[in-house]
Amino acid sequence: LPPSRAGSSARAAALESVRDPSALFPGAHRTASLARSDADEVSALLADARFPTLACPLAESRAVRRPARARVGGCVTTALFTGLVQGTAEVVSFDDVGDFARLKLKFPPETLDGILIGASVACNGTCLTVVETEGDTACFDLIVETLRATNLGELVPGSSVNYERSARVGDEIGGHTVSGHVHAKATIVEQEDTENNRRVVFELDEKWSKYILPKGFVAVDGCSLTVGETSAGKFNVWLIPETIRQTVFANKDVGSTVNIEIESQTQTIVDTIERVLAEKEREKMEAKMAKKERKEAEKAMKKKDKKDKKDKKMDTEGFCNDD
């Protein structure tokens, strides 16, 4: 064998001796061959050992089951969204049992092509994990915190939700980085339509107002939007016709609730500045208190010295009088 092939075979043999996929995963499909390049051969051996091909129990499903990765709140921690909503999906069923719900959505044709069980989809800006697929429908499990913190608990069959599949490396980030972790719910308190756009005013808990700045970013039901004017507990956005057409905003009105996700960099900057300023203020107060204590100690010392001198003088005068 040429040196490169001999080296490749040696590496493959070493990998086989350390980790034999057939032993770890009986029946695993092996596709490595000597026709591969060195890098492809080693990568294939590792891939076969870590991610064997498993049979999917749903014949109609387009998904292939894979080992679950670490999740937070039911969503893969590596998921990333751009805030550019890809369309709306219709609620087929919503089975709510109090502290848990199974949501089934019907997506436009070809939307779910290539999707995997365990993949992440943002629904109204909430990162959800695919647990089952069949044709153009997918199911998601909602835990009690998701039902409490988002507007997904208000869904009924026939409702619509914004959706965005998670971004992949190389995708255009046309909006802003969105995690799918909803911070709060807001209510539409004012809506004004003009010929070419719509002005929408939202009201939410005032504690979030410090993160929503004029001309900044905010995700509303998963849509990356630019903030207009702000005030305590309120802010507004302007929607163009395309945004209204493509999203659930076409069906929103005064009184409707939306999910809000604060832009992460803005939150980090604001929290950091507050923490630094609070620390400086604390140091300033500590220095002021230390200075005050030092002055009081010096004053007490001077008072004591004065008293000691007076007592000493009285003792001296008393001694002289005795003489």
Rosetta blueprint (number, residue, H / E / L):
1 L L
2 P L
3 P H
4 S H
5 R H
6 A H
7 G H
8 S H
9 S H
10 A H
11 R H
12 A H
13 A H
14 A H
15 L H
16 E H
17 S H
18 V H
19 R L
20 D L
21 P H
22 S H
23 A H
24 L H
25 F L
26 P L
27 G L
28 A L
29 H L
30 R L
31 T L
32 A L
33 S L
34 L L
35 A L
36 R L
37 S L
38 D H
39 A H
40 D H
41 E H
42 V H
43 S H
44 A H
45 L H
46 L H
47 A H
48 D H
49 A H
50 R H
51 F L
52 P L
53 T L
54 L L
55 A L
56 C L
57 P L
58 L L
59 A L
60 E L
61 S L
62 R L
63 A L
64 V L
65 R L
66 R L
67 P L
68 A L
69 R L
70 A L
71 R E
72 V E
73 G L
74 G L
75 C E
76 V E
77 T L
78 T L
79 A L
80 L L
81 F E
82 T L
83 G L
84 L L
85 V L
86 Q L
87 G E
88 T E
89 A E
90 E E
91 V E
92 V E
93 S E
94 F E
95 D E
96 D E
97 V L
98 G L
99 D L
100 F E
101 A E
102 R E
103 L E
104 K E
105 L E
106 K E
107 F L
108 P L
109 P L
110 E L
111 T L
112 L L
113 D L
114 G L
115 I L
116 L L
117 I L
118 G L
119 A L
120 S E
121 V E
122 A E
123 C E
124 N L
125 G L
126 T E
127 C E
128 L E
129 T E
130 V E
131 V E
132 E E
133 T E
134 E E
135 G L
136 D L
137 T E
138 A E
139 C E
140 F E
141 D E
142 L E
143 I E
144 V H
145 E H
146 T H
147 L H
148 R H
149 A H
150 T L
151 N H
152 L H
153 G H
154 E H
155 L L
156 V L
157 P L
158 G L
159 S L
160 S E
161 V E
162 N E
163 Y E
164 E E
165 R E
166 S L
167 A L
168 R L
169 V L
170 G L
171 D L
172 E L
173 I L
174 G L
175 G L
176 H L
177 T L
178 V E
179 S L
180 G L
181 H L
182 V L
183 H L
184 A E
185 K E
186 A E
187 T E
188 I E
189 V E
190 E E
191 Q E
192 E E
193 D E
194 T L
195 E L
196 N L
197 N L
198 R E
199 R E
200 V E
201 V E
202 F E
203 E E
204 L L
205 D L
206 E H
207 K H
208 W H
209 S H
210 K H
211 Y H
212 I L
213 L L
214 P L
215 K L
216 G L
217 F E
218 V E
219 A E
220 V E
221 D L
222 G L
223 C E
224 S E
225 L E
226 T E
227 V E
228 G E
229 E E
230 T E
231 S E
232 A L
233 G L
234 K E
235 F E
236 N E
237 V E
238 W E
239 L E
240 I L
241 P H
242 E H
243 T H
244 I H
245 R H
246 Q H
247 T L
248 V H
249 F H
250 A H
251 N H
252 K L
253 D L
254 V L
255 G L
256 S L
257 T E
258 V E
259 N E
260 I E
261 E E
262 I E
263 E L
264 S H
265 Q H
266 T H
267 Q H
268 T H
269 I H
270 V H
271 D H
272 T H
273 I H
274 E H
275 R H
276 V H
277 L H
278 A H
279 E H
280 K H
281 E H
282 R H
283 E H
284 K H
285 M H
286 E H
287 A H
288 K H
289 M H
290 A H
291 K H
292 K H
293 E H
294 R H
295 K H
296 E H
297 A H
298 E H
299 K H
300 A H
301 M H
302 K H
303 K H
304 K H
305 D H
306 K H
307 K H
308 D H
309 K H
310 K H
311 D H
312 K H
313 K H
314 M H
315 D H
316 T H
317 E H
318 G H
319 F H
320 C H
321 N H
322 D H
323 D L
